[in-house]
Amino acid sequence: MAQCFGNAEDVCTKGRQMPVHYSSPDHGFHTITSPLATQMPQAAGAAYALKLDETRQGDCVICYFGDGAFYTPWRS
């Protein structure tokens, strides 16, 4: 509930994220970003960091984005 109200009692993000941006640093779950398609370069950087870290060879990065992540107003 603390996260839904966006207050400092939120143990994960201290009220700094929107209510649907769940995270648990202790479990390796990080918050998502709201602006469209900004997670792609972040995911690429995180994946490259994992590739360089030989101790994290079984880990992966997943990036979701839908057809709403790109809009061209000139398309008919």
Buried (B, 14 or more C-beta within 10 A) or exposed (E): EBBEEBEEEBEBBEBEBEEEBBBEEEEEEBBBEEEEEEBBEBBEEBBEEBEEEEEEEEEEBEBEEEEEEEEEEEEE
